[in-house]
């Protein structure tokens, strides 16, 4: 397919970028070129191998071999193009080592009693506090802090993975680690793993209980500038795109006196302005890279459990207030169904995901672990398939937080066999001590997936991303490129990303043909 590769290189230059969906002159020129007749011919030719012909067929055989050994499997998947990571929290994606480094630079101590970084204590207490010097020179103390602030060595921890995970952010304490620096680290690590697009979840700026749109946009602009500077310095402009999902907490609430119970009216007065302001900001700020909205935090917490119906009612009313046109409504990828019987009563799981779809207007569901308990589970699965509502599967996260691990426990197959779009995501790779490569590796081994399945997961991650513009494929099927008489979508950031992924898979498969000979497969 060398001729195709050459043709694609001219049709969609490697410099094509879609950072935050903003198009440079070079990007616009590249996107216009996509719709040329030559580009259409090349794309159709390149896609002809997606069903396993030629190199793809040989790699399928090789993949079945490497799947039996984790080291070989990871080596293979590490270099395989992986489309997008659509469910990632930068503050959780950064490793604990990075936070410890910042704490040392800032002269902070670690308080073993409160389990968080603090300013220098008034009285020195070697039993209670670890000093910056301790963290640098005493490997045991350094390791102990790392175990506390992420999921490392969770099998030796006394508290549950669920509680340990969700407490992590409080344990960072006074560490000053700007979001822009966190995002740059996440982007760099994604590039190393051949991930072409990220949708990162970040909170808005809130003032006096309302969304500060000007402050929030300024925050995202600062992050975008930092990413662009990093990519320019790395000579990697166009190698990766970044969009942002604005995050609201489902457990946050107005302040309460110690003896007061939060009622629905008080909670609604607090939560509705946040939802309204966030919806309006995302709707009006696509140029800033704002792609959608999510609601996060532990679903089993008291506020999340008792106010869920109120939250969904508010989302439903506020989304409908924006109008009936899809273009007038921001996309929502809501965390939903991150529950098991170990952490939740039975009743909430009967409708948690279906209500998140029906009332929350979710285009994607985050985690979706409790799907098997839904009242109308097969009707829900059918609806998700028909409407193209994807589920973001985070295998390492679900194993660490909910103890849902392995092909026998995780509902991946329930979604997969029902034809619901599935995308693999990393969630909080720094805290969980994993990455998107390992999510693919776990999926391959836990669910006995093929190389064609790996490619489908990769392409689907872009298909169900919130990148603007029409798809390069018919019906979302990566094996069905648009027909020659169906013009490719001009100005589509999604099509540009998919085009690049096609080329990257072609390059990967051509390179792997030489590699697999070392193992005597061909």
C-alpha positions, 0 to 999 in steps of 0.5 A, a space after each residue: 500500500 505504499 502508493 496509498 501512503 504516498 497519496 494520503 501524505 499529500 492529501 492530508 499533511 502530517 502537520 494537519 492539526 486540530 488542537 481544541 478544534 481551532 483551525 489554522 490556515 494550514 489546517 483549513 487548507 489540509 481539510 479542503 484537500 481532503 475532499 479532492 478526488 485524489 484523496 477520495 480514491 486514496 482513502 477508499 484504497 487505504 480502507 480496503 485492508 481494514 477487514 483483515 486483507 493483506 498485512 491486516 490478516 497477517 497481523 491478526 495471526 500474529 496478534 493471537 500469538 502475542 495475546 498469550 504473553 503480556 510482555 509481547 502484547 504490551 509491546 505490540 499495543 504500545 506502538 499501535 495507533 489508539 485513536 482517542 482517550 475520551 475519559 481522562 481527568 488530568 489531576 488524576 492522570 498525573 502520577 503521584 511522583 509528579 506531585 511529590 516533586 512539586 511538594 519538595 520544590 515548594 518545601 511542603 511536609 507530609 502529615 501522616 495523621 491527616 495524610 496530606 501535604 501541609 506547610 511547614 509545621 510549627 513544631 517538628 515531629 519526626 513521627 508525624 511529619 515527613 520533611 522534604 529532605 525525608 522524601 528525597 533521601 529516605 526511600 521508605 518514607 518516599 514510597 509510603 507517601 506514594 502508596 497513600 496518594 495513589 493506588 500503588 500497592 493497594 493490596 497492602 492497604 487497609 482501606 477499600 480501593 474505592 475510599 482510597 481512590 476518591 480521597 486522593 485529591 484531598 491528600 494532595 493538600 497544599 501542593 500547587 500544580 497548575 492545570 496547564 502543567 498537568 495537561 501538558 504532562 498528560 498530552 506528552 504521555 498520550 503522544 508516546 502511546 500513539 493516542 491522537 486525541 484527548 477529551 480531558 475533564 476539568 472543572 470550571 471557575 465558580 464565583 459566588 455559586 455561579 459559573 464564571 464564564 470569563 474566568 473559565 474561558 481564560 483558564 482553558 485558553 491558558 491551558 491551550 497555550 501551554 499545550 501549543 507551546 509544548 507541541 511546538 517545542 517538540 516539533 509535534 504540531 498536529 500530532 495530537 488534538 485536545 478538547 475539554 469536558 467541563 466537569 460538575 461535581 455530583 457530591 458538592 453542595 451548599 454549606 451546612 451547619 453541623 445539625 442541618 439536613 440538606 433538603 431538595 429546595 436548597 440543593 436545587 437553588 445551588 445546583 441549577 445555576 451551575 448546570 445552566 451556566 455550564 451549558 451556556 458556556 459550552 454551547 457558546 465556546 466551541 472555539 475554546 475547545 469546550 466539547 461537552 459536560 460531565 457530572 462526576 464524583 462517587 455515585 454512592 455518596 449521600 448527596 449523589 444518591 439522594 439528589 440524583 433524581 433532582 440532578 437529572 430533572 435539572 439537566 433535563 429542564 436546562 437542556 430542553 430550555 436551550 431548544 430542540 435543535 442538536 446544534 443548540 445543545 452541548 454534548 453530555 458524557 455523564 458518569 453513570 452506573 459506577 456502582 456495585 452492590 458492595 457500594 450501593 443499595 439495590 434500588 438506585 441501580 435499577 434506573 441509574 443508567 437509563 435515567 442518565 440517558 433519558 433525563 440527562 441527555 447523555 451521548 456517552 455514559 462513563 463507566 456503566 458498570 451497573 448495567 446488568 441491574 437495569 429494570 429494562 436492561 435489554 431495551 436500554 442496550 437496544 436503545 443505546 445501540 440504535 441511538 449511538 450512545 457509547 459507553 466509556 469503559 475504564 477497566 483498571 479504574 473499575 478493578 481498583 475502585 469497585 473490584 470489578 475485574 476480569 472477563 467474568 465480572 465486567 459487563 464489557 461483553 454485555 455491551 459488546 454483544 448487544 452492539 453498543 458502541 464501546 470506547 476504552 478509556 484511562 480515567 485516572 491513569 496516574 492514580 491507578 498506575 495504568 495507561 490506555 495501552 494497558 486498557 487495550 491489553 486488559 480488554 484483549 486478554 479478559 474478553 479474548 478480542 481480536 486484532 480487528 476488535 482492537 482496530 474497531 475500538 481505536 476507530 470508534 474512540 474517534 467516531 464517538 468523540 465530541 470532535 466537531 464535524 461529520 464522520 469519514 465513515 458511513 454509519 460509524 463503521 470504520 470498515 465502510 468509508 464514504 462512497 466515491 459519490 458521497 463527498 467527504 466532509 469539508 472542514 470536519 475536525 473529526 474527519 481529519 483525525 480519522 484520516 490521520 488514524 487511517 494513515 497511522 494504521 497503514 504505517 503501523 501495519 507496514 512496519 509490523 510486517 518486518 517485526 513479526 518475521 522475528 517471531 517466525 509467524 510469517 
